[in-house]
Amino acid sequence: MELSDVLESTPVFLPRKTRYVVGCDLGQSSDPTAICVLEHQQGVHDFNNEFERHTGLGEKPQVPAERIHCRHLERLPLGMSYPRVVQHLKDLMARPPLNGDGQIKPADLVVDDSGVGRPVSDLLVDAGLKPIRITITAGNEITAISNTKFNVAKTVLISTVDALLHTGELRFAASLGDAEAMRDELKDFRRKLSDAGRATYAARTGAHDDLVLSVAIACWWISRPPAGQSFATTWVRLG
């Protein structure tokens, strides 16, 4: 190793805490069910060079940072029965590291509870899973029904993915299954500004958005404010 490499001070991301979130957009007759697995790493950016980091002589302060890596992406066969979808998710959640190992807690399962999603979410509960249930709505608001049920505007979900991609916090490996389909879906989304300056997002007519939505609901769950802090958009607790 050259001395210049040792003294180089390119910021390095140092992970400190890891968790996993599984996102599922439940399909209907013309849309497949889409599933993603996101690894969320919380850590710091260290701006000291390698020599300073290894010797503890660094004086530059570390800055909190996060990374979200998409580790798994898939579309289930079109027309797969909902009981089989539930079993597929149960099997997936039972695999390491999603099932937890004492150091990493079991993954959160976040599902689209809109339309047909509601009875399927009930099946997930009956199967022993504890899904976070997201009903996708119009407008720009977020409503908390309970600790596990939320109404979230589609604009909020897609803008969350858009922002994480823009900052580089959300990353996809090129080797992922369905990565190309995900890329196509992202290209099909169009961002428009209203006269009031609000951004809206919509897929082109006839285009699929199942993969994007599976990632979006998982990203939103990861990015939501900690308990006790309000959302930038409307936050209402009912009951």
BAMAR-385009 format. One line per 5 residues: number of its first residue (from 1); their letters; for each residue x, z negated, y of N, C-alpha, C. Coordinates in Angstrom, 1 decimal, padded with zeros to 4 digits, m for minus. Layout:
N
NUM = a = X,Z,Y,X,Z,Y,X,Z,Y ~ ...;
//
This chain:
239
1 = melsd = 000.8,000.0,m001.2,000.0,000.0,000.0,000.9,000.0,001.2 ~ 000.5,000.9,002.2,001.3,000.9,003.4,000.9,m000.2,004.4 ~ 001.9,m000.6,005.2,001.7,m001.7,006.1,000.5,m001.4,007.1 ~ 000.4,m000.1,007.5,m000.7,000.3,008.4,m002.1,000.0,007.7 ~ m002.1,000.2,006.4,m003.4,m000.1,005.7,m003.8,m001.6,005.7;
6 = vlest = m002.8,m002.4,005.5,m003.0,m003.8,005.5,m003.4,m004.3,006.9 ~ m002.9,m003.7,008.0,m003.2,m004.2,009.3,m004.4,m003.5,009.9 ~ m005.0,m002.6,009.2,m006.1,m001.9,009.7,m007.3,m002.8,010.0 ~ m008.0,m002.7,011.1,m009.0,m003.7,011.4,m010.4,m003.0,011.4 ~ m010.7,m002.1,010.5,m012.0,m001.5,010.4,m013.0,m002.6,009.9;
11 = pvflp = m014.1,m002.8,010.5,m015.0,m003.8,010.1,m015.4,m003.7,008.6 ~ m015.4,m004.8,007.9,m015.7,m004.9,006.5,m017.0,m005.7,006.3 ~ m017.9,m005.2,005.5,m019.1,m006.0,005.2,m018.8,m006.9,004.0 ~ m019.1,m008.2,004.2,m018.8,m009.2,003.2,m020.2,m009.8,002.8 ~ m020.7,m009.5,001.6,m022.0,m010.0,001.2,m021.9,m011.5,000.8;
16 = rktry = m023.0,m012.3,001.2,m023.0,m013.7,000.9,m024.2,m014.1,000.0 ~ m025.3,m013.3,000.2,m026.5,m013.6,m000.6,m027.2,m012.3,m001.0 ~ m027.7,m012.3,m002.2,m028.4,m011.1,m002.7,m029.7,m011.4,m003.3 ~ m030.7,m010.5,m003.1,m032.0,m010.6,m003.7,m032.5,m009.2,m004.0 ~ m033.5,m009.1,m004.9,m034.1,m007.8,m005.2,m035.6,m007.8,m004.9;
21 = vvgcd = m036.0,m006.6,m004.5,m037.4,m006.4,m004.2,m037.8,m005.1,m004.9 ~ m038.9,m005.1,m005.6,m039.5,m003.9,m006.3,m040.7,m003.5,m005.5 ~ m040.7,m002.2,m005.1,m041.9,m001.7,m004.3,m042.6,m000.7,m005.2 ~ m044.0,m000.7,m005.2,m044.8,000.2,m006.0,m045.9,000.7,m005.2 ~ m046.0,002.0,m005.1,m047.1,002.7,m004.5,m047.9,003.3,m005.7;
26 = lgqss = m049.1,002.7,m005.9,m049.9,003.1,m007.0,m050.6,004.4,m006.8 ~ m050.5,005.3,m007.8,m051.0,006.7,m007.6,m052.5,006.8,m008.0 ~ m053.0,007.9,m007.7,m054.4,008.2,m008.0,m054.4,009.5,m008.9 ~ m055.5,010.2,m008.9,m055.6,011.3,m009.8,m054.7,012.4,m009.5 ~ m054.4,012.6,m008.2,m053.5,013.7,m007.7,m052.2,013.3,m007.3;
31 = dptai = m051.9,012.0,m007.3,m050.6,011.4,m006.9,m050.0,010.5,m007.9 ~ m048.7,010.7,m008.2,m048.1,009.8,m009.2,m047.8,008.4,m008.6 ~ m047.7,007.4,m009.5,m047.2,006.1,m009.1,m045.7,006.2,m008.8 ~ m045.3,005.6,m007.7,m043.8,005.6,m007.4,m043.3,004.2,m007.3 ~ m042.1,004.0,m007.8,m041.5,002.7,m007.9,m040.1,002.7,m007.4;
36 = cvleh = m039.7,001.7,m006.6,m038.3,001.6,m006.2,m037.8,000.2,m006.4 ~ m036.5,000.1,m006.5,m035.8,m001.2,m006.6,m034.8,m001.3,m005.5 ~ m035.0,m002.3,m004.6,m034.1,m002.4,m003.5,m033.2,m003.7,m003.7 ~ m031.9,m003.6,m003.4,m031.0,m004.7,m003.4,m030.8,m005.1,m002.0 ~ m031.2,m006.3,m001.6,m031.0,m006.7,m000.2,m029.8,m007.7,m000.2;
41 = qqgvh = m028.8,m007.3,000.5,m027.6,m008.2,000.7,m027.5,m008.7,002.1 ~ m027.4,m010.0,002.2,m027.2,m010.7,003.5,m025.7,m011.1,003.6 ~ m025.1,m010.9,004.7,m023.7,m011.3,004.8,m023.2,m011.2,006.2 ~ m021.9,m010.8,006.3,m021.3,m010.7,007.7,m020.4,m009.5,007.8 ~ m020.2,m009.0,009.0,m019.2,m008.0,009.3,m018.0,m008.8,009.7;
46 = dfnne = m016.9,m008.5,009.1,m015.6,m009.2,009.5,m014.7,m008.1,010.1 ~ m014.3,m008.4,011.4,m013.6,m007.5,012.2,m012.1,m007.7,012.1 ~ m011.7,m008.7,011.3,m010.2,m008.9,011.2,m009.7,m008.0,010.2 ~ m008.3,m007.7,010.3,m007.7,m006.8,009.3,m007.5,m007.5,007.9 ~ m007.1,m006.7,006.9,m007.1,m007.3,005.6,m006.1,m008.4,005.5;
51 = ferht = m004.9,m008.3,006.2,m003.9,m009.4,006.1,m004.6,m010.7,006.7 ~ m005.3,m010.6,007.8,m005.9,m011.8,008.4,m006.9,m012.4,007.6 ~ m007.7,m011.5,006.9,m008.8,m012.1,006.0,m008.2,m012.8,004.9 ~ m007.1,m012.3,004.3,m006.6,m012.9,003.1,m005.7,m014.2,003.4 ~ m005.2,m014.2,004.6,m004.4,m015.4,004.9,m005.2,m016.4,005.8;
56 = glgek = m006.4,m016.1,006.1,m007.2,m017.0,006.9,m006.7,m017.1,008.4 ~ m006.0,m016.1,008.8,m005.4,m016.2,010.2,m006.3,m015.4,011.2 ~ m007.4,m014.8,010.7,m008.2,m014.0,011.6,m008.9,m014.8,012.7 ~ m008.9,m014.3,013.9,m009.5,m015.0,015.0,m010.8,m014.4,015.5 ~ m011.1,m013.1,015.0,m012.3,m012.5,015.5,m013.5,m013.0,014.7;
61 = pqvpa = m014.6,m013.4,015.4,m015.7,m014.0,014.8,m016.5,m013.0,013.9 ~ m016.9,m013.5,012.8,m017.8,m012.7,011.9,m019.2,m012.6,012.5 ~ m019.8,m011.5,012.2,m021.1,m011.2,012.8,m022.1,m011.0,011.6 ~ m023.3,m011.7,011.7,m024.3,m011.5,010.6,m024.7,m010.1,010.4 ~ m024.8,m009.7,009.2,m025.2,m008.3,008.9,m025.9,m008.2,007.6;
66 = erihc = m026.6,m007.1,007.4,m027.4,m006.9,006.2,m027.2,m005.5,005.6 ~ m027.5,m005.3,004.3,m027.5,m004.0,003.7,m028.6,m004.0,002.7 ~ m029.3,m002.9,002.7,m030.4,m002.6,001.7,m030.0,m001.4,000.9 ~ m029.7,m001.6,m000.4,m029.3,m000.4,m001.3,m030.5,m000.1,m002.2 ~ m030.9,001.1,m002.2,m031.9,001.6,m003.2,m031.2,001.8,m004.5;
71 = rhler = m031.5,000.9,m005.5,m030.8,001.0,m006.8,m031.6,001.8,m007.9 ~ m032.9,002.0,m007.6,m033.7,002.6,m008.6,m034.9,003.3,m007.9 ~ m035.2,004.5,m008.3,m036.3,005.3,m007.7,m036.9,006.2,m008.8 ~ m038.2,006.1,m009.0,m038.8,006.9,m010.0,m040.3,007.1,m009.7 ~ m040.8,008.3,m010.2,m042.2,008.6,m010.2,m042.6,008.6,m011.7;
76 = lplgm = m043.7,007.8,m011.9,m044.3,007.8,m013.3,m045.1,009.1,m013.5 ~ m045.2,009.4,m014.8,m046.0,010.7,m015.1,m047.4,010.7,m014.5 ~ m047.8,011.8,m013.9,m049.1,011.9,m013.3,m050.2,011.6,m014.3 ~ m051.1,010.8,m014.0,m052.2,010.5,m014.9,m052.0,009.3,m015.8 ~ m050.8,008.7,m015.7,m050.5,007.5,m016.6,m051.6,006.5,m016.3;
81 = syprv = m052.2,005.9,m017.4,m053.2,004.9,m017.2,m052.7,003.7,m016.5 ~ m053.6,003.0,m015.8,m053.2,001.8,m015.1,m052.7,000.7,m016.0 ~ m053.3,000.4,m017.2,m052.7,m000.6,m018.1,m051.2,m000.3,m018.4 ~ m050.9,001.0,m018.6,m049.6,001.4,m019.0,m048.6,001.2,m017.8 ~ m049.2,001.5,m016.6,m048.4,001.3,m015.3,m048.0,m000.2,m015.2;
86 = vqhlk = m049.0,m001.1,m015.5,m048.8,m002.5,m015.4,m047.8,m002.9,m016.5 ~ m047.8,m002.4,m017.7,m046.8,m002.7,m018.7,m045.5,m002.3,m018.3 ~ m045.4,m001.1,m017.7,m044.1,m000.5,m017.3,m043.5,m001.4,m016.2 ~ m044.3,m001.9,m015.3,m043.8,m002.8,m014.2,m043.4,m004.2,m014.8 ~ m044.2,m004.6,m015.8,m043.8,m005.9,m016.5,m042.5,m005.8,m017.2;
91 = dlmar = m042.3,m004.7,m017.9,m041.0,m004.5,m018.6,m039.9,m004.4,m017.6 ~ m040.1,m003.7,m016.5,m039.0,m003.5,m015.5,m038.6,m004.9,m014.9 ~ m039.6,m005.7,m014.6,m039.4,m007.0,m013.9,m038.7,m007.9,m014.9 ~ m038.8,m007.7,m016.2,m038.2,m008.5,m017.2,m036.7,m008.2,m017.4 ~ m036.2,m007.1,m016.9,m034.8,m006.8,m017.1,m033.9,m007.4,m016.0;
96 = pplng = m032.7,m007.8,m016.4,m031.7,m008.2,m015.4,m031.3,m007.1,m014.5 ~ m031.0,m007.4,m013.3,m031.0,m008.7,m012.6,m032.4,m009.0,m012.0 ~ m033.4,m008.2,m012.3,m034.7,m008.4,m011.6,m035.4,m009.7,m012.1 ~ m035.0,m010.1,m013.4,m035.7,m011.3,m013.9,m035.0,m012.6,m013.5 ~ m033.9,m012.5,m012.7,m033.2,m013.7,m012.2,m032.3,m014.2,m013.2;
101 = dgqik = m031.2,m014.9,m012.7,m030.2,m015.4,m013.7,m029.7,m016.8,m013.3 ~ m030.4,m017.5,m012.5,m030.0,m018.8,m012.1,m029.3,m018.8,m010.7 ~ m028.5,m017.7,m010.5,m027.9,m017.5,m009.2,m028.7,m016.6,m008.2 ~ m029.4,m015.6,m008.8,m030.3,m014.7,m008.1,m031.7,m015.0,m008.6 ~ m032.6,m015.2,m007.6,m034.0,m015.5,m008.0,m034.7,m014.2,m008.5;
106 = padlv = m035.7,m014.4,m009.3,m036.5,m013.2,m009.8,m036.9,m012.3,m008.6 ~ m037.0,m011.0,m008.8,m037.3,m010.1,m007.8,m038.8,m010.3,m007.3 ~ m039.0,m010.0,m006.1,m040.4,m009.9,m005.6,m041.0,m008.5,m005.9 ~ m042.2,m008.5,m006.3,m042.9,m007.3,m006.6,m043.9,m007.1,m005.5 ~ m043.8,m005.9,m004.7,m044.6,m005.6,m003.6,m045.4,m004.4,m003.9;
111 = vddsg = m046.7,m004.4,m003.9,m047.6,m003.3,m004.3,m048.5,m002.9,m003.2 ~ m048.8,m001.6,m003.2,m049.8,m001.0,m002.3,m051.2,m001.4,m002.9 ~ m051.9,m002.3,m002.2,m053.2,m002.8,m002.6,m054.4,m002.0,m002.1 ~ m054.1,m000.8,m001.5,m055.1,000.0,m000.9,m055.9,000.7,m002.0 ~ m057.2,001.0,m001.8,m058.0,001.8,m002.7,m058.0,001.3,m004.1;
116 = vgrpv = m057.5,002.1,m005.0,m057.4,001.7,m006.5,m056.4,000.6,m006.7 ~ m055.6,000.3,m005.7,m054.5,m000.7,m005.9,m055.1,m002.1,m006.1 ~ m056.2,m002.4,m005.6,m056.8,m003.7,m005.7,m057.1,m004.1,m007.1 ~ m057.8,m003.4,m007.9,m058.0,m003.8,m009.3,m056.8,m003.8,m010.1 ~ m055.8,m002.8,m009.8,m054.6,m002.8,m010.5,m053.7,m004.0,m010.2;
121 = sdllv = m053.8,m004.5,m008.9,m053.1,m005.7,m008.6,m053.6,m006.9,m009.3 ~ m055.0,m006.9,m009.6,m055.6,m007.9,m010.4,m055.0,m007.9,m011.8 ~ m054.8,m006.7,m012.3,m054.2,m006.6,m013.7,m052.8,m007.1,m013.7 ~ m052.1,m006.9,m012.6,m050.7,m007.4,m012.5,m050.7,m008.9,m012.6 ~ m051.7,m009.5,m011.9,m051.8,m011.0,m011.9,m052.1,m011.5,m013.3;
126 = daglk = m053.1,m010.8,m013.9,m053.4,m011.2,m015.3,m052.3,m011.0,m016.3 ~ m051.3,m010.1,m016.0,m050.2,m009.9,m016.8,m049.1,m010.9,m016.6 ~ m049.3,m011.9,m015.7,m048.3,m012.9,m015.4,m047.4,m012.6,m014.3 ~ m047.6,m011.5,m013.6,m046.8,m011.2,m012.4,m047.4,m011.8,m011.2 ~ m046.6,m011.9,m010.1,m047.1,m012.4,m008.9,m046.9,m011.4,m007.7;
131 = pirit = m047.7,m010.4,m007.7,m047.5,m009.3,m006.7,m047.8,m009.7,m005.2 ~ m046.9,m009.3,m004.3,m047.3,m009.3,m002.9,m048.1,m008.1,m002.6 ~ m049.3,m008.3,m002.1,m050.3,m007.2,m002.0,m050.4,m006.7,m000.6 ~ m050.1,m005.4,m000.4,m050.1,m004.8,001.0,m051.2,m003.7,001.0 ~ m052.2,m003.9,001.9,m053.2,m002.9,002.2,m052.7,m002.1,003.4;
136 = itagn = m052.6,m000.8,003.2,m052.1,000.1,004.2,m053.3,000.5,005.1 ~ m053.1,000.3,006.4,m054.2,000.5,007.4,m053.8,001.5,008.5 ~ m054.8,001.9,009.3,m054.5,002.7,010.5,m054.1,001.8,011.6 ~ m053.8,002.3,012.8,m053.5,001.5,013.9,m052.0,001.1,013.9 ~ m051.8,m000.1,014.6,m050.4,m000.6,014.7,m050.3,m002.1,014.4;
141 = eitai = m051.3,m002.6,013.7,m051.3,m004.1,013.6,m050.9,m004.5,012.2 ~ m050.5,m005.8,012.1,m050.2,m006.5,010.9,m051.1,m007.7,010.8 ~ m051.8,m007.9,009.7,m052.7,m009.1,009.5,m052.3,m009.8,008.3 ~ m052.1,m011.1,008.3,m051.8,m011.9,007.2,m053.1,m012.5,006.7 ~ m053.5,m012.1,005.5,m054.7,m012.7,004.9,m054.4,m014.0,004.2;
146 = sntkf = m053.2,m014.0,003.5,m052.7,m015.2,002.9,m051.1,m015.0,002.8 ~ m050.5,m015.9,002.0,m049.0,m015.8,001.9,m048.6,m014.6,001.0 ~ m049.6,m014.0,000.3,m049.3,m012.9,m000.6,m050.1,m011.6,m000.4 ~ m051.0,m011.7,000.6,m051.9,m010.5,001.0,m051.7,m010.2,002.5 ~ m051.4,m008.9,002.7,m051.2,m008.5,004.1,m051.9,m007.1,004.3;
151 = nvakt = m052.4,m006.9,005.5,m052.8,m005.6,006.0,m051.7,m005.1,006.9 ~ m051.1,m004.0,006.6,m050.0,m003.5,007.4,m050.3,m002.0,007.8 ~ m050.2,m001.7,009.1,m050.4,m000.3,009.5,m049.3,000.6,008.9 ~ m049.7,001.8,008.5,m048.8,002.8,008.0,m047.7,003.1,009.0 ~ m048.0,003.1,010.3,m047.0,003.4,011.3,m045.9,002.3,011.3;
156 = vlist = m046.3,001.0,011.0,m045.3,000.0,011.0,m044.4,000.2,009.8 ~ m045.0,000.5,008.6,m044.2,000.7,007.4,m043.2,001.8,007.6 ~ m043.6,003.0,008.0,m042.7,004.1,008.1,m041.7,003.9,009.2 ~ m042.1,003.3,010.3,m041.1,003.1,011.4,m040.0,002.1,011.0 ~ m040.4,001.2,010.0,m039.4,000.2,009.5,m038.3,001.0,008.7;
161 = vdall = m038.8,001.9,007.9,m037.8,002.8,007.1,m037.0,003.6,008.1 ~ m037.6,004.2,009.1,m037.0,005.0,010.0,m035.9,004.3,010.8 ~ m036.2,003.0,011.2,m035.2,002.2,011.9,m034.0,001.8,011.0 ~ m034.3,001.4,009.7,m033.2,001.0,008.8,m032.3,002.2,008.5 ~ m032.9,003.4,008.3,m032.1,004.6,008.1,m031.2,004.9,009.3;
166 = htgel = m031.8,004.7,010.5,m031.0,005.0,011.7,m029.8,004.1,011.9 ~ m030.0,002.8,011.6,m028.9,001.9,011.7,m027.9,001.9,010.6 ~ m028.3,002.6,009.5,m027.4,002.6,008.3,m027.5,001.5,007.4 ~ m028.5,000.6,007.6,m028.7,m000.6,006.8,m029.3,m000.2,005.5 ~ m030.2,000.9,005.4,m030.8,001.3,004.2,m030.0,002.5,003.7;
171 = rfaas = m029.6,002.4,002.4,m028.8,003.4,001.8,m029.3,003.9,000.4 ~ m029.2,005.2,000.2,m029.6,005.7,m001.1,m028.4,006.4,m001.8 ~ m028.2,006.1,m003.1,m027.1,006.8,m003.8,m027.6,008.2,m004.1 ~ m026.8,009.2,m004.0,m027.1,010.6,m004.3,m027.5,010.8,m005.7 ~ m026.9,010.0,m006.6,m027.2,010.1,m008.0,m028.5,009.5,m008.5;
176 = lgdae = m029.3,008.9,m007.6,m030.5,008.3,m008.0,m031.5,009.3,m008.6 ~ m032.2,009.0,m009.6,m033.3,009.9,m010.0,m034.3,010.0,m008.9 ~ m034.9,011.2,m008.7,m035.9,011.4,m007.7,m035.3,011.3,m006.2 ~ m034.0,011.2,m006.1,m033.4,011.1,m004.7,m033.7,012.3,m003.9 ~ m033.7,013.5,m004.6,m034.0,014.7,m003.8,m035.4,014.7,m003.4;
181 = amrde = m036.3,014.3,m004.3,m037.7,014.2,m003.9,m038.0,013.3,m002.7 ~ m037.2,012.2,m002.7,m037.3,011.2,m001.6,m036.8,011.9,m000.3 ~ m035.8,012.6,m000.4,m035.2,013.3,000.8,m036.3,014.3,001.3 ~ m036.9,015.0,000.4,m037.9,016.0,000.8,m039.1,015.3,001.5 ~ m039.5,014.1,000.9,m040.6,013.4,001.5,m040.3,012.9,002.9;
186 = lkdfr = m039.1,012.4,003.1,m038.7,012.0,004.4,m038.7,013.1,005.4 ~ m038.3,014.3,005.0,m038.3,015.5,005.9,m039.7,015.9,006.2 ~ m040.7,015.6,005.3,m042.0,016.0,005.5,m042.8,015.1,006.5 ~ m042.2,013.9,006.8,m042.8,013.1,007.8,m042.5,013.5,009.2 ~ m043.5,013.5,010.0,m043.3,013.9,011.4,m043.6,012.8,012.4;
191 = rklsd = m042.7,012.6,013.3,m042.8,011.5,014.3,m043.4,012.1,015.6 ~ m044.5,011.5,016.1,m045.1,012.0,017.3,m045.3,010.8,018.3 ~ m045.1,011.1,019.6,m045.4,010.1,020.6,m046.7,010.4,021.3 ~ m047.5,009.3,021.4,m048.8,009.4,022.0,m048.6,009.4,023.5 ~ m049.6,009.7,024.3,m049.5,009.7,025.8,m049.1,008.3,026.3;
196 = agrat = m049.5,007.3,025.5,m049.1,005.9,025.9,m047.7,005.5,025.4 ~ m047.0,006.5,024.8,m045.6,006.3,024.4,m045.4,005.6,023.0 ~ m046.5,005.5,022.2,m046.5,004.9,020.9,m046.1,006.0,019.9 ~ m045.2,005.6,018.9,m044.9,006.5,017.9,m045.9,006.5,016.7 ~ m046.2,007.6,016.2,m047.0,007.7,015.0,m046.3,008.6,014.0;
201 = yaart = m046.6,008.3,012.7,m045.9,009.0,011.6,m047.0,009.5,010.6 ~ m046.8,010.8,010.2,m047.7,011.3,009.2,m047.0,012.4,008.4 ~ m047.3,012.5,007.1,m046.7,013.5,006.3,m047.5,014.8,006.6 ~ m046.8,016.0,006.4,m047.5,017.2,006.5,m048.6,017.4,005.5 ~ m049.6,018.1,005.9,m050.8,018.3,005.0,m050.3,018.8,003.6;
206 = gahdd = m050.8,018.2,002.6,m050.5,018.6,001.2,m049.2,018.0,000.7 ~ m048.4,017.3,001.5,m047.1,016.8,001.1,m047.3,015.4,000.5 ~ m046.5,015.0,m000.5,m046.5,013.7,m001.1,m045.8,012.7,m000.3 ~ m046.2,011.4,m000.3,m045.5,010.4,000.4,m045.4,009.1,m000.4 ~ m045.6,009.2,m001.8,m045.6,008.1,m002.7,m044.2,007.4,m002.7;
211 = lvlsv = m043.1,008.1,m002.8,m041.8,007.5,m002.9,m041.5,006.8,m001.6 ~ m041.8,007.5,m000.4,m041.5,006.9,000.9,m042.3,005.6,001.0 ~ m043.6,005.6,000.6,m044.4,004.4,000.7,m043.9,003.2,m000.2 ~ m043.4,003.6,m001.4,m042.9,002.5,m002.3,m041.7,001.8,m001.6 ~ m040.8,002.6,m001.0,m039.7,002.1,m000.3,m040.1,001.4,001.0;
216 = aiacw = m041.1,001.9,001.7,m041.5,001.4,003.0,m042.1,000.0,002.8 ~ m043.0,m000.2,001.8,m043.6,m001.6,001.6,m042.5,m002.6,001.2 ~ m041.5,m002.2,000.4,m040.5,m003.1,000.0,m039.6,m003.4,001.2 ~ m039.3,m002.4,002.0,m038.5,m002.6,003.2,m039.2,m003.5,004.2 ~ m040.5,m003.3,004.4,m041.2,m004.2,005.3,m041.2,m005.6,004.8;
221 = wisrp = m041.3,m005.9,003.5,m041.3,m007.2,003.0,m039.9,m007.9,003.3 ~ m038.9,m007.1,003.1,m037.5,m007.6,003.4,m037.3,m007.9,004.8 ~ m037.9,m007.0,005.7,m037.6,m007.1,007.1,m038.5,m008.0,007.9 ~ m039.6,m008.4,007.3,m040.5,m009.2,008.1,m039.9,m010.5,008.6 ~ m040.4,m011.0,009.7,m039.8,m012.2,010.3,m039.9,m013.4,009.4;
226 = pagqs = m039.0,m014.4,009.5,m039.1,m015.6,008.7,m040.4,m016.3,009.0 ~ m040.8,m017.2,008.1,m042.0,m018.0,008.3,m041.8,m018.8,009.6 ~ m042.9,m018.8,010.4,m042.9,m019.5,011.7,m042.6,m018.6,012.9 ~ m042.1,m017.4,012.6,m041.8,m016.5,013.7,m042.9,m015.4,013.7 ~ m043.3,m014.9,014.9,m044.3,m014.0,015.0,m043.8,m012.5,014.9;
231 = fattw = m044.7,m011.6,014.5,m044.3,m010.2,014.5,m044.3,m009.6,015.9 ~ m043.6,m008.5,016.0,m043.7,m007.8,017.3,m045.1,m007.2,017.5 ~ m045.7,m006.8,016.4,m047.1,m006.3,016.5,m048.0,m007.5,016.3 ~ m049.3,m007.3,016.3,m050.3,m008.3,016.2,m050.2,m009.0,014.8 ~ m050.2,m010.4,014.8,m050.1,m011.2,013.6,m051.3,m012.2,013.6;
236 = vrlg = m052.2,m012.0,012.7,m053.4,m012.9,012.7,m053.5,m013.5,011.3 ~ m053.7,m014.8,011.3,m054.0,m015.5,010.0,m055.5,m015.7,009.9 ~ m056.0,m015.4,008.7,m057.4,m015.5,008.5,m057.6,m016.6,007.4 ~ m058.6,m017.5,007.6,m058.9,m018.5,006.6,m057.9,m019.7,006.6;
//
